[in-house]
Amino acid sequence: MNREISGLSSMATRPILAELSERIRLAHGIPVRFEAAGGVETERRVREGTVADLLVLADGAMAALEKDGHLLTGTVRPLWISQVVAAVPEGTSVPALGSESDLRAAILSARKIAYSTGPSGTALVDLIHRLDLTDTLGDRLVQAAPGVPVGSLLSSGQADLAFQQHSELMGLPGVVVVGPLPGDTAINSIFSAGVLASSIQPTRAREVLDLLGSDTATRAARARGMRTPRDE
């Protein structure tokens, strides 16, 4: 019996992992299935003992989980770098984002600003604080619930500006991606993968991990708006 390799991931990597899982099944005969949720929720599930073979999360969470024994030592590796981009509802004015002053103007002109949970959301809140806009914005900041796409707040009219991983916003109906944040305001997240200590088939899990880091996987990731550490 060709047992399925199971994985857990954050929402940001869900599209690329779904594509790569199908490619691995077709090319190598290995059934792979990833279950995606918000990064905070996925980390909590791992800590509470959810059994799976592979984990893909932001590198900070992966490092903490490896330190605490939830990942097999030496298996964690960086896979992809994802940029946070700004987006607006389709049919509305598209702001300029060529400079920090452009970004500041776009933020100040927005009625409601949507952002995510997890590391990218934390980084955005930190950026707003660095721009000295926290008090000015007040309750205009709207955090999407864990696992809820930030883009859905744009298409539903609950926000008129949003910040989220590019991979999660590209191609969404009713959403226009403006572009990455300019200069020193850029927010990048590194997503790493590793074999979970709970895996009952760690050797095959390592094989799939190698395939996720292959040149074929790299090309697919770039097509979905990500970069790799080799691109830096």
C-alpha positions in Angstrom: 0.0 0.0 0.0 1.3 3.4 -1.0 0.5 5.4 2.2 -0.3 9.1 1.8 2.1 11.6 3.0 0.2 14.2 5.1 1.2 17.7 5.7 0.2 20.9 7.6 0.7 24.4 6.3 -0.3 28.0 6.6 -2.8 29.5 4.1 0.0 31.5 2.4 1.5 28.3 0.9 -1.7 26.5 0.3 -1.9 27.2 -3.5 1.6 26.2 -4.3 1.5 23.1 -2.1 -1.7 21.9 -3.7 -0.1 22.2 -7.2 3.2 20.5 -6.1 1.3 17.7 -4.3 -0.5 16.9 -7.6 2.8 17.0 -9.5 4.5 14.7 -7.1 1.6 12.3 -7.3 1.7 12.2 -11.1 5.5 12.2 -11.5 6.6 10.1 -8.6 3.5 8.1 -7.6 3.5 9.5 -4.0 0.2 10.6 -2.7 0.6 13.9 -0.8 -2.0 16.0 0.9 -1.6 19.2 2.8 -4.1 20.7 5.2 -3.9 24.5 5.4 -5.1 26.8 8.2 -3.9 30.1 9.6 -0.2 29.9 10.7 -1.0 30.5 14.4 -3.7 27.8 14.3 -1.4 25.3 12.6 1.4 25.9 15.1 -1.1 25.4 17.9 -2.3 22.1 16.4 1.3 20.8 16.1 2.0 21.7 19.8 -1.2 19.9 20.8 -0.1 16.7 19.1 -1.7 16.6 15.7 -0.1 13.8 13.8 1.3 14.5 10.3 4.4 13.9 8.2 5.4 17.4 7.0 5.1 21.0 8.2 5.4 24.2 6.2 5.3 27.4 8.1 7.0 30.8 8.5 10.6 30.3 9.6 10.2 31.8 13.0 7.5 29.3 13.9 9.5 26.5 12.5 12.6 27.4 14.5 10.5 27.4 17.7 8.9 24.1 17.0 12.2 22.5 16.1 13.7 23.8 19.4 10.8 22.3 21.3 11.2 18.9 19.7 8.2 18.9 17.4 10.3 18.6 14.2 13.1 16.1 13.4 16.4 17.8 14.0 18.2 18.7 10.8 15.2 18.4 8.4 14.1 22.0 8.5 15.0 24.0 5.4 13.9 27.3 3.9 11.8 26.8 0.7 10.3 30.1 -0.4 10.3 33.8 0.2 6.9 35.6 0.0 6.3 39.3 -0.2 3.5 41.2 1.4 1.7 43.2 -1.2 -1.0 45.9 -1.1 -4.3 45.3 -2.8 -7.6 47.2 -3.4 -11.1 46.3 -4.6 -11.6 46.0 -8.3 -13.0 49.1 -9.8 -11.5 51.5 -7.3 -8.6 53.9 -7.6 -5.2 52.2 -7.5 -2.8 54.1 -5.3 0.9 54.8 -6.2 3.4 52.7 -4.2 6.7 54.0 -5.5 7.9 55.5 -2.2 7.3 55.5 1.5 5.4 58.7 1.2 3.1 57.1 -1.4 2.5 54.2 1.0 1.8 56.6 3.9 -0.7 58.5 1.7 -2.5 55.3 0.6 -2.8 54.1 4.2 -4.1 57.5 5.4 -6.7 57.7 2.6 -8.1 54.3 3.3 -11.4 53.9 5.2 -10.7 50.4 6.4 -7.4 48.5 6.2 -7.4 44.7 6.2 -4.4 42.6 7.3 -3.8 39.0 8.4 -2.9 37.1 11.5 0.5 35.5 11.8 4.0 36.9 11.1 3.0 39.1 8.1 0.2 40.7 10.1 2.5 41.4 13.0 5.1 42.9 10.7 2.5 45.2 9.2 1.4 46.4 12.6 5.1 47.0 13.5 5.5 49.0 10.2 2.5 51.1 11.0 3.9 51.9 14.4 7.3 52.7 12.8 5.5 55.1 10.4 3.9 56.7 13.6 0.4 56.0 12.3 -0.9 53.7 15.0 -2.9 56.3 16.9 -4.1 58.0 13.7 -5.6 54.8 12.3 -7.2 53.6 15.4 -10.1 51.2 14.6 -9.6 51.6 10.8 -7.3 48.5 11.0 -9.3 45.3 10.5 -7.6 42.0 11.2 -9.1 39.0 9.3 -10.0 36.0 11.5 -7.5 33.1 11.4 -7.9 31.2 8.1 -10.0 34.0 6.5 -8.5 35.4 3.3 -7.7 39.1 3.6 -8.9 39.5 0.0 -12.4 38.5 1.0 -12.6 41.6 3.1 -11.9 43.7 0.0 -14.4 41.9 -2.3 -17.1 42.1 0.4 -16.6 45.8 0.9 -15.4 45.5 4.5 -12.1 47.1 3.6 -10.8 49.3 0.8 -7.1 48.5 1.3 -5.4 45.3 2.3 -2.0 43.9 3.0 -1.3 40.1 2.6 1.1 37.6 1.1 1.2 37.9 -2.7 0.4 34.2 -3.1 -2.9 34.7 -1.2 -4.1 37.7 -3.1 -3.1 37.0 -6.7 -5.9 35.9 -9.0 -8.7 36.6 -6.5 -11.9 37.8 -8.1 -12.8 41.4 -7.2 -9.2 42.1 -6.0 -6.5 44.2 -7.7 -2.9 43.7 -6.5 -1.1 47.0 -6.4 2.3 45.7 -5.7 5.0 45.1 -3.0 5.7 47.7 -0.3 8.4 50.2 -1.4 12.0 50.3 -0.2 12.7 49.8 3.5 9.0 49.2 4.2 9.0 45.9 2.3 7.8 42.9 4.3 9.1 39.4 3.4 8.3 36.1 4.9 10.5 33.0 4.6 8.5 29.8 4.6 10.4 26.7 5.7 9.5 23.0 5.7 10.5 20.1 7.8 9.6 16.6 8.9 7.4 16.4 12.0 8.5 14.3 14.9 5.1 12.6 14.9 5.6 11.2 11.3 5.2 7.5 11.1 7.0 7.4 7.7 9.9 9.9 8.1 12.0 8.5 5.3 9.3 9.0 2.7 8.5 12.4 4.2 12.2 13.4 3.6 11.8 12.3 0.0 8.8 14.6 -0.5 10.7 17.3 1.3 13.5 17.0 -1.2 11.0 17.3 -4.1 9.5 20.4 -2.6 13.0 22.0 -2.8 13.6 20.8 -6.4 14.1 23.0 -9.4 10.6 22.0 -10.7 9.1 23.2 -7.4 11.1 26.4 -7.5 9.7 27.3 -11.0 6.2 26.7 -9.8 6.7 28.8 -6.7 8.0 31.7 -8.8 4.9 31.5 -11.0 2.8 32.0 -7.9 4.6 35.2 -6.8 7.3 33.7 -4.6 11.1 33.7 -4.6 13.6 31.3 -3.3 16.7 31.8 -1.1 18.7 31.2 -4.2 17.2 34.2 -5.9 18.5 36.6 -3.2 
